[in-house]
Amino acid sequence: MSDITVNATPQKRLFLSIIADYGLDTSLCELIDNAIDHWTVSGRKSPLKIKLIANSDRQNIRITDNAGGVKSDSLELLVAPGASRDNVKQELIGNFGVGGKRAGIALGERVEIRTRHANDATYSITLDNEWMKSEADWGLVAKRTSDIESGSTEVLISELRQGIDLKQIENLEKSLGAIYAKFLCEDCQIEINGSTVLIDEFDNWSYPPEYMPKRSTFNIRPAEGERDTVQVRITAGLISDRDPKEGNYGVYFYCNERLILAHEKGPEVGYFKGKAGTPHPDASLCRVIIELSGKPELMPWTSNKAGINWSHPTFQMIRDQVVEMTSYFTTVSRRTKSDREEEVFKYDSGKLEEIDIKSPESLKKIVHLPTPRGRRKSYADRLLDQNQPITRSKPWTLGLIESMSLFEIVSAKNYESRNRIGLIILDSNLEIGMKEFLVNHPSKFYSDSKISELFKQRHLVVNEVKSHVTVEDVYWEKSRYYNGLRNKLIHERATILITDTQLQDYRHVAEEILSKLFGFDFTRD
């Protein structure tokens, strides 16, 4: 049996099968990318202007550029899947050979492209449903048509697959300002419906002296034996333009000066336990900007340039640096949350600090950079911590120390009846403490009946405790007085007033007696 030849010519529905991940922004960006690349390849000899007209009434989109136009012998670049420039040496942003073609078809059922190189003739190519349905021929006729402006290309997309409205157009203007911020200038302008797209950059730093924003620049070779390098620049710090609604913190990626991904907060860039932790408003001052420059095939972008391919060798080579920078400034952000105006925002000018983090050895320096002391725990929490050895060895004491912690919490509240609640907590806890002391006494056993008999009268309990431990009489006398106030509060009709001074005095009494009974530590400093 002889060999046979298999026809591997792709079917036209290939176009439709690869447009699912394209929306309005990503589609139009592909067309803008093409214009910027063409301008770059042509040497950027004259200013570039890209005009986008989005008509919400007619539901069509027209994009024109003066990047130079496409030569007649290169028209396949406009439509053929996989057709792209060969031997690309420049740092371009549209080298997939399919993006611009599928972008137009993703937006509309009819795409008409007109182009004129220099002062040559103008050619027009149309992709529509009729051509898409015909599998017999991949050929397209490039028609001579009336001239458009020399050195320009025009793409008209009609019969839109999804409608556009004014709000989408407004959002598009903002997103393009961020995506192409590093291109936009007098020599490169983008207009949407006559309005010039404004630059929207993210390098808006605060400069606190001890935690200055930091930058590291180095080169990598993403593949073994790869001759070409990728230049990496990582800048990280605390931001000055925090927007809680936008969540504008995290990690940002630029590839060949085009923004690919903004405010990323996934585990791939450090947001996991042990590093930056879970994204939270406390961490919202940390921003890390990654800028990669090199040949397009070395960029870790996804095919629609709307995300990062986390398994790409280029990203994998810098992941550790990204994670450590994210983790460090997230820690600083969390620890300065209590007074950001004074500790961060008032430092609105300064210089970036250049550091070396390329090698594993130098990367370790990030871990040891100084960070602010964490916010000191409240006394209520410290009380639990500093008495943990006692509560672990004598579990019956845990409720006593937790009650004293609760007293501190209640005392800090703006409750009108907080002193009454505090008095009840202190007196009840002291009585329970004396009961636990007797019940768990190591050298004398107290039966249930004996305990019941003693606790019928408070002075009997006090006398029994005094037989085992020495406490100055003044504390017992004060405890008797405050116990009397508590009884009046509970058992008599009149409501008594408990002052702040009385309450704090009884706290001191309770702490003194409980520390003698159990060895508790009530140190406040």
C-alpha positions as CSV (number, residue, x, y, z in Angstrom):
1,M,0.0,0.0,0.0
2,S,1.4,3.4,-1.0
3,D,1.6,6.5,1.1
4,I,-1.2,9.0,0.9
5,T,-1.3,12.7,1.3
6,V,-3.6,14.2,3.9
7,N,-5.1,17.6,3.2
8,A,-4.3,19.7,6.3
9,T,-5.7,23.0,5.0
10,P,-7.6,24.6,7.9
11,Q,-11.3,25.2,7.6
12,K,-12.6,28.7,7.7
13,R,-14.6,28.0,10.9
14,L,-11.2,28.1,12.5
15,F,-11.8,31.8,12.7
16,L,-14.9,31.3,14.7
17,S,-13.4,28.6,17.0
18,I,-10.7,31.0,18.2
19,I,-12.7,34.1,19.0
20,A,-14.4,33.0,22.2
21,D,-11.8,34.7,24.4
22,Y,-12.2,38.1,22.6
23,G,-14.4,40.9,23.8
24,L,-14.7,44.5,22.8
25,D,-11.5,45.7,24.6
26,T,-9.3,42.8,23.5
27,S,-10.5,42.9,19.9
28,L,-9.9,46.6,19.4
29,C,-6.5,46.3,21.2
30,E,-5.4,43.7,18.7
31,L,-6.1,46.2,15.9
32,I,-4.3,49.0,17.7
33,D,-1.4,46.7,18.4
34,N,-1.1,46.0,14.7
35,A,-1.0,49.7,13.9
36,I,1.7,50.4,16.6
37,D,3.8,47.5,15.3
38,H,3.6,48.6,11.7
39,W,4.6,52.1,12.8
40,T,7.5,50.6,14.8
41,V,8.7,48.4,11.9
42,S,8.5,51.5,9.6
43,G,10.9,53.3,11.8
44,R,8.4,55.7,13.6
45,K,9.4,58.3,11.1
46,S,6.3,60.4,11.6
47,P,3.7,60.8,14.4
48,L,1.2,58.0,14.7
49,K,-2.5,58.7,15.1
50,I,-5.1,56.0,15.6
51,K,-8.7,57.1,15.3
52,L,-11.6,54.9,16.6
53,I,-15.2,55.8,15.8
54,A,-17.7,53.7,17.7
55,N,-21.2,54.4,16.5
56,S,-23.8,53.1,19.0
57,D,-26.7,54.1,16.7
58,R,-25.5,52.3,13.6
59,Q,-23.7,49.6,15.6
60,N,-20.4,49.7,13.8
61,I,-16.8,50.5,14.6
62,R,-14.3,52.2,12.3
63,I,-10.5,52.2,13.1
64,T,-8.1,54.2,11.0
65,D,-4.3,54.7,11.4
66,N,-1.6,56.5,9.5
67,A,1.1,53.9,10.3
68,G,2.2,53.6,6.7
69,G,-0.3,51.2,5.1
70,V,0.4,47.6,3.9
71,K,2.2,47.0,0.7
72,S,0.3,45.2,-2.1
73,D,2.6,42.2,-1.9
74,S,2.0,41.8,1.8
75,L,-1.8,42.0,2.0
76,E,-2.0,38.4,3.3
77,L,-0.8,39.9,6.6
78,L,-4.2,41.4,7.0
79,V,-6.3,38.2,6.7
80,A,-4.4,34.9,6.6
81,P,-4.3,33.0,9.9
82,G,-0.7,32.5,11.0
83,A,0.6,35.1,8.6
84,S,3.0,37.4,10.4
85,R,6.3,39.1,10.0
86,D,9.3,36.9,9.7
87,N,12.5,37.3,11.6
88,V,11.1,39.8,14.1
89,K,13.9,41.5,16.0
90,Q,12.1,44.4,17.4
91,E,10.2,44.5,20.6
92,L,6.7,44.3,19.1
93,I,3.4,43.6,20.6
94,G,1.4,41.7,17.9
95,N,3.4,38.7,16.7
96,F,0.8,35.9,16.9
97,G,-0.1,36.2,13.3
98,V,-3.8,35.7,14.0
99,G,-4.9,38.3,16.6
100,G,-5.8,41.1,14.2
101,K,-7.7,38.8,11.9
102,R,-9.8,37.1,14.5
103,A,-10.3,40.3,16.4
104,G,-12.3,41.9,13.6
105,I,-14.4,38.7,13.1
106,A,-14.9,38.4,16.8
107,L,-16.6,41.9,16.8
108,G,-18.7,41.7,13.6
109,E,-20.1,39.6,10.8
110,R,-18.7,41.9,8.2
111,V,-15.1,43.3,8.2
112,E,-13.9,45.6,5.5
113,I,-10.2,46.5,5.4
114,R,-8.8,49.2,3.2
115,T,-5.1,50.0,3.1
116,R,-2.8,52.3,1.1
117,H,1.0,52.0,1.3
118,A,2.6,55.4,0.9
119,N,1.2,56.9,-2.3
120,D,0.4,53.5,-3.9
121,A,-3.0,52.3,-4.9
122,T,-5.7,51.6,-2.3
123,Y,-6.8,48.0,-1.8
124,S,-10.0,46.7,-0.1
125,I,-10.5,43.2,1.4
126,T,-13.8,42.1,2.8
127,L,-14.5,39.2,5.2
128,D,-18.2,38.4,5.6
129,N,-20.5,35.5,6.3
130,E,-20.7,34.6,2.6
131,W,-17.0,34.1,2.4
132,M,-16.9,32.3,5.8
133,K,-19.5,29.8,4.7
134,S,-17.7,28.9,1.5
135,E,-15.2,26.2,2.3
136,A,-14.2,25.7,-1.3
137,D,-11.8,28.6,-1.6
138,W,-9.6,30.5,0.9
139,G,-8.9,33.1,-1.7
140,L,-9.9,36.7,-1.2
141,V,-10.0,39.4,-3.8
142,A,-8.1,42.5,-3.0
143,K,-10.0,45.1,-4.9
144,R,-8.7,48.4,-6.1
145,T,-10.9,51.1,-4.6
146,S,-11.0,54.8,-4.2
147,D,-8.0,56.2,-2.5
148,I,-7.9,56.8,1.2
149,E,-5.2,59.0,2.9
150,S,-1.7,57.9,1.9
151,G,0.1,55.6,4.3
152,S,-3.1,54.6,6.1
153,T,-5.2,51.6,6.9
154,E,-9.0,51.6,7.7
155,V,-11.0,48.8,9.3
156,L,-14.8,49.0,9.3
157,I,-16.5,46.4,11.4
158,S,-20.3,46.2,11.0
159,E,-23.2,43.9,11.9
160,L,-21.7,43.6,15.4
161,R,-22.1,40.3,17.1
162,Q,-22.7,42.1,20.4
163,G,-24.1,45.6,20.6
164,I,-22.1,48.6,22.0
165,D,-23.4,51.5,24.1
166,L,-22.1,54.8,25.4
167,K,-21.1,53.3,28.7
168,Q,-18.9,50.7,27.0
169,I,-17.3,53.4,24.9
170,E,-16.6,55.5,28.0
171,N,-15.0,52.5,29.7
172,L,-13.0,51.7,26.6
173,E,-11.4,55.1,26.6
174,K,-10.2,54.6,30.2
175,S,-8.9,51.1,29.6
176,L,-6.9,52.2,26.5
177,G,-5.3,55.0,28.5
178,A,-3.9,52.4,30.9
179,I,-3.0,49.7,28.3
180,Y,-1.1,52.1,26.0
181,A,0.1,54.6,28.6
182,K,3.8,54.0,27.8
183,F,3.2,54.7,24.1
184,L,0.9,57.7,24.3
185,C,2.7,61.0,23.7
186,E,2.8,63.8,21.1
187,D,4.1,61.3,18.6
188,C,1.5,58.6,19.3
189,Q,-2.1,59.4,19.9
190,I,-5.3,57.5,20.1
191,E,-8.7,59.1,19.7
192,I,-12.1,57.6,20.5
193,N,-15.0,59.5,18.9
194,G,-12.9,62.6,18.7
195,S,-11.7,62.5,22.3
196,T,-8.0,62.0,22.9
197,V,-7.2,59.1,25.1
198,L,-5.4,60.2,28.2
199,I,-2.4,58.5,29.9
200,D,-3.3,56.4,32.9
201,E,-0.2,55.2,34.6
202,F,0.3,53.2,37.8
203,D,3.7,54.4,39.1
204,N,2.1,56.7,41.7
205,W,4.3,56.0,44.8
206,S,4.5,57.2,48.3
207,Y,8.0,57.6,49.7
208,P,8.1,56.9,53.4
209,P,11.8,57.2,54.4
210,E,12.1,53.7,55.9
211,Y,10.1,52.0,53.2
212,M,11.0,53.7,49.9
213,P,9.8,52.2,46.6
214,K,12.4,49.9,45.2
215,R,13.5,48.9,41.7
216,S,15.6,46.1,40.3
217,T,16.7,45.8,36.6
218,F,18.4,42.7,35.2
219,N,18.4,40.4,32.1
220,I,17.4,36.8,31.8
221,R,17.5,34.1,29.2
222,P,14.2,32.2,29.4
223,A,15.4,29.0,27.7
224,E,18.6,27.0,27.8
225,G,20.8,27.9,24.9
226,E,18.6,31.0,24.1
227,R,20.7,33.7,22.6
228,D,18.2,36.5,23.0
229,T,17.6,38.0,26.4
230,V,14.6,39.6,28.1
231,Q,15.2,42.7,30.1
232,V,13.3,42.7,33.4
233,R,12.5,45.7,35.5
234,I,10.6,45.2,38.8
235,T,9.4,48.2,40.7
236,A,7.5,47.9,44.0
237,G,6.3,50.1,46.8
238,L,3.5,51.7,48.7
239,I,1.1,53.6,46.5
240,S,-0.4,57.1,46.9
241,D,-3.5,56.6,44.7
242,R,-5.3,53.9,46.6
243,D,-8.9,53.5,45.4
244,P,-10.9,51.0,47.6
245,K,-13.7,50.7,44.9
246,E,-11.2,49.9,42.1
247,G,-9.0,47.6,44.2
248,N,-6.1,49.1,42.4
249,Y,-3.3,47.3,44.1
250,G,-1.4,44.0,43.5
251,V,0.9,43.1,40.6
252,Y,0.9,44.8,37.1
253,F,2.6,43.3,34.0
254,Y,3.9,45.2,31.0
255,C,5.3,43.4,28.0
256,N,7.2,45.5,25.5
257,E,5.6,48.6,27.1
258,R,2.0,47.3,26.7
259,L,-0.1,46.7,29.8
260,I,-1.1,43.0,29.8
261,L,-2.5,42.5,33.3
262,A,-3.4,44.9,36.1
263,H,-4.0,44.5,39.8
264,E,-3.4,40.8,39.8
265,K,-3.9,39.2,43.3
266,G,-3.5,35.5,42.7
267,P,-1.3,32.9,44.3
268,E,1.1,33.0,41.3
269,V,2.3,36.4,42.3
270,G,2.5,35.8,46.1
271,Y,-1.0,36.1,47.5
272,F,-1.0,32.9,49.6
273,K,-0.5,32.0,53.2
274,G,3.0,32.5,54.4
275,K,3.7,35.3,51.9
276,A,1.4,38.1,50.9
277,G,-1.6,36.3,52.4
278,T,-5.2,36.8,51.3
279,P,-6.0,40.0,49.4
280,H,-7.5,42.4,51.9
281,P,-8.0,46.2,52.2
282,D,-5.2,46.1,54.8
283,A,-2.8,45.1,52.0
284,S,-4.1,47.6,49.5
285,L,-1.1,49.9,49.4
286,C,1.2,47.3,47.9
287,R,1.9,47.6,44.1
288,V,4.4,45.7,42.1
289,I,5.0,46.6,38.4
290,I,6.8,44.1,36.1
291,E,8.2,45.5,32.8
292,L,9.5,42.9,30.3
293,S,11.2,43.8,27.1
294,G,12.3,41.4,24.3
295,K,11.3,39.5,21.3
296,P,7.5,38.9,21.2
297,E,7.9,35.1,21.3
298,L,9.7,35.5,24.7
299,M,6.9,37.4,26.3
300,P,4.7,35.4,28.7
301,W,1.4,36.9,27.5
302,T,-1.6,34.8,26.5
303,S,-2.6,34.7,22.9
304,N,-5.2,37.5,23.3
305,K,-2.7,39.5,25.4
306,A,-5.3,39.8,28.2
307,G,-3.4,37.7,30.8
308,I,-0.1,36.1,31.7
309,N,0.8,32.4,30.9
310,W,2.0,31.5,34.4
311,S,3.9,28.4,33.1
312,H,5.9,30.4,30.6
313,P,9.6,30.2,31.2
314,T,10.0,33.9,31.3
315,F,7.6,34.3,34.2
316,Q,8.9,31.2,35.9
317,M,12.4,32.8,36.0
318,I,11.2,35.9,37.8
319,R,8.4,34.4,39.9
320,D,10.5,34.3,43.1
321,Q,11.4,37.9,42.8
322,V,7.8,38.9,42.2
323,V,6.5,36.9,45.2
324,E,9.1,38.3,47.6
325,M,8.6,41.9,46.6
326,T,4.8,41.5,46.8
327,S,5.1,39.8,50.2
328,Y,7.4,42.5,51.6
329,F,5.3,45.6,50.7
330,T,2.1,43.8,51.6
331,T,3.6,43.3,55.1
332,V,4.5,47.0,55.3
333,S,1.0,47.9,54.1
334,R,-0.7,45.8,56.7
335,R,1.5,47.2,59.5
336,T,0.9,50.9,58.6
337,K,-2.9,50.6,58.3
338,S,-3.6,52.4,61.6
339,D,-2.1,55.7,60.5
340,R,-1.5,55.8,56.8
341,E,-1.8,59.6,56.5
342,E,1.2,60.1,58.9
343,E,3.2,57.0,58.1
344,V,2.7,56.8,54.3
345,F,0.7,59.4,52.4
346,K,2.4,62.5,53.6
347,Y,5.6,61.4,51.9
348,D,4.6,62.4,48.4
349,S,8.0,62.8,46.8
350,G,11.3,61.0,46.7
351,K,13.4,58.7,44.6
352,L,13.3,55.0,43.8
353,E,15.8,52.9,45.6
354,E,17.8,50.7,43.2
355,I,18.4,47.2,44.5
356,D,19.8,43.9,43.2
357,I,17.5,40.9,43.5
358,K,18.5,38.8,40.4
359,S,20.4,36.1,42.2
360,P,19.0,33.8,45.0
361,E,21.5,35.3,47.4
362,S,20.6,38.9,46.7
363,L,16.9,37.9,46.7
364,K,17.2,36.9,50.4
365,K,17.9,40.6,51.2
366,I,14.2,41.4,50.6
367,V,13.2,39.0,53.4
368,H,15.4,40.9,55.8
369,L,14.4,44.4,54.8
370,P,13.0,46.3,57.8
371,T,9.3,46.3,58.3
372,P,7.2,48.4,60.7
373,R,6.3,46.8,64.0
374,G,2.9,45.3,63.9
375,R,0.1,47.0,65.7
376,R,0.4,46.1,69.4
377,K,-2.2,43.8,70.7
378,S,-4.8,45.2,73.0
379,Y,-4.3,44.6,76.8
380,A,-7.3,42.3,76.7
381,D,-5.5,40.1,74.2
382,R,-2.1,40.4,75.9
383,L,-3.7,39.4,79.2
384,L,-4.6,36.0,77.6
385,D,-1.1,35.6,76.1
386,Q,0.9,36.4,79.2
387,N,-1.1,34.0,81.3
388,Q,-1.2,31.2,78.9
389,P,1.4,29.0,80.8
390,I,-0.9,29.1,83.9
391,T,-4.2,28.5,82.0
392,R,-2.6,25.5,80.2
393,S,-1.3,23.9,83.3
394,K,-4.4,24.7,85.3
395,P,-7.3,24.6,82.8
396,W,-9.8,25.6,85.5
397,T,-8.3,29.1,85.6
398,L,-8.9,29.9,81.9
399,G,-12.4,31.2,82.5
400,L,-11.1,33.5,85.2
401,I,-8.5,35.2,83.0
402,E,-10.9,35.4,80.1
403,S,-13.4,37.2,82.3
404,M,-10.8,39.7,83.3
405,S,-10.1,40.1,79.5
406,L,-13.8,40.6,78.9
407,F,-13.9,43.3,81.6
408,E,-11.2,45.2,79.7
409,I,-13.2,45.0,76.5
410,V,-16.5,46.2,78.1
411,S,-14.6,49.0,79.8
412,A,-13.5,50.3,76.5
413,K,-17.0,50.3,75.0
414,N,-19.2,53.4,75.0
415,Y,-22.0,51.7,76.8
416,E,-24.1,53.8,79.2
417,S,-24.3,50.9,81.6
418,R,-20.7,49.7,81.2
419,N,-19.8,50.4,84.8
420,R,-22.7,48.3,86.1
421,I,-21.8,45.5,83.7
422,G,-18.1,45.8,84.8
423,L,-19.0,45.6,88.5
424,I,-21.0,42.4,88.0
425,I,-18.2,40.8,85.9
426,L,-15.5,41.7,88.5
427,D,-17.5,40.6,91.6
428,S,-18.8,37.4,90.0
429,N,-15.4,36.5,88.7
430,L,-13.7,37.1,92.1
431,E,-16.3,34.8,93.8
432,I,-15.8,32.1,91.2
433,G,-12.1,32.5,91.6
434,M,-12.3,31.8,95.3
435,K,-14.4,28.7,94.6
436,E,-11.9,27.4,92.0
437,F,-9.1,28.0,94.5
438,L,-10.8,25.9,97.2
439,V,-12.1,23.2,94.9
440,N,-8.7,22.7,93.3
441,H,-6.6,23.1,96.5
442,P,-3.8,20.6,96.4
443,S,-3.7,19.9,100.2
444,K,-7.3,20.1,101.4
445,F,-10.4,18.4,99.9
446,Y,-13.7,20.3,99.9
447,S,-16.8,18.3,99.3
448,D,-19.8,19.6,97.4
449,S,-21.7,20.0,100.6
450,K,-18.9,22.0,102.3
451,I,-18.6,24.3,99.3
452,S,-22.4,24.8,99.3
453,E,-22.3,25.6,103.0
454,L,-19.4,28.1,102.6
455,F,-20.9,30.0,99.7
456,K,-24.1,30.7,101.5
457,Q,-22.3,33.7,103.1
458,R,-19.5,35.6,101.4
459,H,-17.5,36.2,104.6
460,L,-17.2,32.5,105.2
461,V,-15.6,32.0,101.8
462,V,-13.2,34.9,102.4
463,N,-12.2,33.5,105.8
464,E,-11.6,30.0,104.4
465,V,-9.4,31.5,101.6
466,K,-7.5,33.6,104.1
467,S,-6.6,30.4,105.9
468,H,-4.5,29.3,102.9
469,V,-3.1,32.5,101.4
470,T,-2.0,35.9,102.7
471,V,-3.6,38.9,101.2
472,E,-3.6,42.4,102.8
473,D,-6.8,43.1,104.7
474,V,-7.4,46.3,102.8
475,Y,-8.1,44.3,99.7
476,W,-10.6,42.0,101.5
477,E,-12.3,45.0,103.0
478,K,-12.6,46.7,99.6
479,S,-13.9,43.5,98.1
480,R,-16.6,43.3,100.8
481,Y,-17.6,46.9,100.1
482,Y,-17.9,46.4,96.3
483,N,-19.7,43.1,96.8
484,G,-22.2,45.1,98.9
485,L,-22.7,47.5,96.0
486,R,-23.3,44.6,93.6
487,N,-25.9,43.2,96.0
488,K,-27.7,46.5,96.2
489,L,-27.6,46.7,92.4
490,I,-29.3,43.3,92.1
491,H,-31.5,42.9,95.1
492,E,-32.7,46.5,96.0
493,R,-35.2,48.7,94.1
494,A,-33.0,51.7,93.9
495,T,-30.4,51.8,91.1
496,I,-27.0,52.9,92.4
497,L,-24.4,54.8,90.5
498,I,-21.0,53.1,89.9
499,T,-18.3,55.7,89.1
500,D,-15.3,55.1,86.9
501,T,-13.0,55.5,89.8
502,Q,-14.8,52.9,91.9
503,L,-14.7,50.4,89.0
504,Q,-11.0,50.8,88.4
505,D,-10.3,50.5,92.1
506,Y,-12.3,47.2,92.2
507,R,-10.4,46.0,89.1
508,H,-7.1,46.6,91.0
509,V,-8.5,44.7,94.1
510,A,-9.7,41.7,92.0
511,E,-6.3,41.6,90.2
512,E,-4.4,41.6,93.5
513,I,-6.5,38.8,95.0
514,L,-6.5,36.6,91.9
515,S,-2.8,37.1,91.4
516,K,-2.2,35.9,95.0
517,L,-4.5,32.9,94.5
518,F,-3.3,31.7,91.1
519,G,-0.1,33.6,90.2
520,F,-1.7,35.6,87.4
521,D,0.3,38.3,85.6
522,F,-1.7,41.5,85.2
523,T,1.3,43.6,83.9
524,R,0.1,46.3,81.5
525,D,3.4,47.6,80.0
